[in-house]
Amino acid sequence: MTTDAMTERPDDRSRTDRNWRDKEDLPGSGRGIVICAGGLQIFTNAWVLVRHLRKVLRCELPIEVWHLGREEMSSGMRGMLEDECAQVVDAFSLLSRFPARISDGWQLKPYALMTSGFREVLMLDADNIPARDPTFLFDHPAFAEYGAIFWPDVIDLSEHNPIWQELGLPAARRTSFETGQIVIDKSRHRTALKATLELNEDAQRFYRLVYGDKDTFLAAWLKTRSPYLLIPHRPFTDRYVSYQRDFDGEALFQHRSNGKFQYDDKQPSSQAFAYEAECSESLGELRRIWNGRYFEPPTRSPSAIRIEENLAGQSFIVSRSGEEDRTIELLAYWQIGTGRDHDHENWYVAETEAGDPMLRIMDRHRVRHELRLREDGQWVETDDAASALCFSPMTPDAGGEIRRHTTGFLRAVVAAVVVGDELTPEAEEELRVTLTVLCKADPIVIEDLAAYAERATDLSEPTQQGLQRLAVELKRVVDERPRRTPLDRHAEILFDRRHYVRP
């Protein structure tokens, strides 16, 4: 089970490089796959895609899954992707180093491509299931010659599209790009990628001329006169899936743009879709380990987190006088497997005022049960034997390694820095640095710090006041973080359909 810390690459927090786009080389080395996946539905598709690449196609390329901020992906969702050998990247954690004006999933695609950890990139939409391992694309002679491979859409850009005049390009009817899949060598196409990002940064202007990001790539490659290969075979389509082809015309990518995997609903079926049974199996596994909801537990102490790690994967007999016994399974990332229902959706370990562990069971909106740990390893909701709800470990001695603890997380941090009752300027600065990092990982630290400073009877009044000042400062740090402000648009009606024509 992961902690609440944001997944970042080691150099994410280095100083700002405002001229990064103009340097000779973009960041990254080697080759890998980049997937943009923010929000619950797209996460569902991304998890199935990553599992498909790893378990079914046995693809060994490194994978990065990108999103925009904590609002799009909880730490538990990140952990589930990491368990499938994917690295998760929050684009907001990179904006301080590689500045850009992005706030939308379409805008994220060229930014993620440019700043990814790879030099040669296969970018896949989260709802795009390859029919076979796509690694061979990097070794194809066409990629060695052009360094950029694009796939055609079923429509063309009209010669009357105003984008040609906007960019000073000759007006012509051109094959539209379908960017559910792109293969790029960044070292050879820095200029074109820079132009693509700039077009997407000016989304309010250009998304009225083309559909999202897809033809900003075409426009940028034409504007910069950069070489590329367009696969010479149009996709074949059905109601739900666009089947993109390889160099020989065989199906390679299955883009479910109109038939995305749904966590709850019945999946749209396509007769030509390969690996439907395998994808259904992966979706079933996701439903087993995840309830389909965004859940982030509050800040917990290191001791509480260690108890969670011990409990994850354990099953318990749930009993109460007058009720039939049943089983509940506590999974990693605060999920409930067997026994999950509307009253039992998530779990985590908190602590009492005295620092004793307390197992909390959540429904969709609130804490449903609070259970204390007894010496015999059972978790009990109340000491009243007549009505006590009891969680008894199904594995002998499953609770044996759980120990009571008496020090809360923030209390331990403060105690490690403050000597005696005095909060010296040096100690206050050390706390500021430590807590700034913690609150960036989990803003709830601020609320906990303010509450602790107010009620802690073991602290002197000057120390309490110092902690309260820190809480105010930290709140300002979090409030100044980049926030996602989606474009004022509706994807279906923003652009003028007359800008495109059927071939």
Secondary structure, 3 states (H helix, E strand, C coil): CCCCCCCCCCCCCCCCCCCHHHCCCCCCCCEEEEEECCCHHHHHHHHHHHHHHHHHCCCCCCEEEEECCCCCCCHHHHHHHHCCCCEEEEHHHCCCCCCCCCCCHHHHHHHHHHHCCCCEEEEEECCEEECCCHHHHHHCHHHHHHCEEECEEEEEECCCCCHHHHCCCCCCCEEEECCCEEEEECCCCHHHHHHHHHHHHCHHHHCCCCCCCHHHHHHHHHHCCCCCEECCCCCEECCCCEEEECCCCCEEEEECCCCCCCCCCCCCCCCCCCCHHHHHHHHHHHHHHCCCCCCCCCCCCHHHHHHHHHHCCEEEEEECCCCCCEEEEECHHHEECCCCECCECEEEEEECCCCCEEEEEECCCCEEEEEEECCCCCEECCCCCCCCCEEEECCCCCCCCCCCCCCCHHHHHHHHHCCCCCCCHHHHHHHHHHHHHHHHHCCHHHHHHHHHHHHCCCCCHHHHHHHHHHHHHHHHHHHCCCCCCCCCCCCCCCCCHHHEECC
